[in-house]
């Protein structure tokens, strides 16, 4: 666990990104594993954050994230009926960090 009392905050923001991931590859992976696309992406996030933190000797076992969730009560029947609207709510999740994909449990 990081000791925030010892750390000096610099005011600099850091950003990380990866190469584009073809959606077809993610979709094919989810079908092969019989899980959702969100499961595949959450697993990838978990492992990449675990790898990142372990290089910094951070022993965290999980991370907290917030994702948008659809709160529409019904779907539109036809494309022509679609209204532009923001009907979502943030959902907090605690994601366990994995160091090997075999640690991921899909239920």
C-alpha positions in Angstrom: 0.0 0.0 0.0 1.3 3.4 -0.9 2.2 5.8 1.9 0.7 9.1 0.8 2.3 10.9 3.7 5.8 10.1 2.3 5.0 10.9 -1.3 5.5 14.3 -2.8 2.7 15.4 -5.2 4.1 17.1 -8.3 1.0 18.3 -10.0 2.0 16.4 -13.1 -0.7 14.1 -14.7 0.4 10.9 -16.4 -1.6 9.2 -19.1 -1.1 5.7 -20.6 -2.7 4.1 -23.6 -2.2 1.1 -25.8 -2.4 0.4 -29.5 -5.9 -0.1 -30.8 -7.4 -3.4 -30.1 -9.6 -4.8 -32.9 -13.1 -5.3 -31.6 -13.5 -8.4 -33.7 -10.6 -10.0 -31.8 -12.2 -9.1 -28.4 -15.6 -10.5 -29.6 -14.0 -13.7 -30.8 -12.2 -14.1 -27.5 -15.3 -13.6 -25.5 -17.2 -16.2 -27.6 -14.3 -18.7 -27.3 -14.3 -18.3 -23.5 -18.1 -18.2 -23.3 -18.1 -14.9 -21.4 -19.0 -11.3 -22.1 -17.0 -8.7 -23.9 -17.0 -6.8 -20.6 -15.5 -9.9 -18.8 -12.6 -9.9 -21.3 -11.9 -6.2 -21.0 -12.2 -6.2 -17.2 -9.8 -9.2 -17.1 -7.3 -7.3 -19.3 -7.6 -4.2 -17.2 -7.0 -6.2 -14.0 -3.9 -7.8 -15.3 -2.4 -4.7 -16.8 -3.0 -2.7 -13.6 -1.5 -5.5 -11.5 1.6 -5.6 -13.8 1.9 -1.8 -13.6 1.6 -1.7 -9.8 3.9 -4.7 -9.2 6.7 -2.8 -11.1 6.3 -0.1 -8.4 6.3 -2.7 -5.5 2.7 -1.9 -4.8 1.1 -5.0 -3.3 -2.5 -3.9 -3.8 -4.9 -6.8 -4.2 -7.7 -4.8 -5.9 -8.7 -1.5 -7.5 -11.9 0.5 -7.4 -13.4 1.7 -10.7 -16.6 3.3 -11.8 -18.4 2.3 -15.0 -21.5 3.7 -16.7 -24.6 1.4 -16.6 -27.6 1.7 -18.8 -30.7 2.6 -16.8 -33.2 2.7 -19.7 -36.4 0.8 -18.7 -37.1 -0.3 -22.2 -35.2 -0.5 -25.5 -36.4 1.2 -28.7 -38.2 -1.1 -31.1 -37.1 0.7 -34.3 -34.1 2.8 -35.1 -36.4 5.7 -36.1 -37.8 5.7 -32.5 -34.4 6.3 -30.9 -34.2 9.5 -28.9 -30.8 11.1 -27.9 -30.8 10.9 -24.1 -28.4 10.3 -21.3 -29.9 7.6 -19.2 -27.0 6.0 -17.3 -25.8 5.8 -13.8 -22.3 5.3 -12.4 -21.7 1.9 -10.8 -18.8 1.4 -8.5 -16.9 -1.9 -8.8 -14.1 -3.5 -6.8 -11.9 -5.4 -9.3 -9.5 -8.0 -7.9 -6.0 -7.7 -9.5 -4.7 -10.8 -11.2 -1.1 -11.6 -12.3 -2.0 -14.4 -14.6 -5.0 -14.9 -16.8 -5.6 -18.3 -15.4 -6.5 -16.6 -12.1 -9.6 -15.0 -13.7 -12.8 -16.8 -12.7 -15.7 -16.5 -15.1 -19.0 -17.6 -13.6 
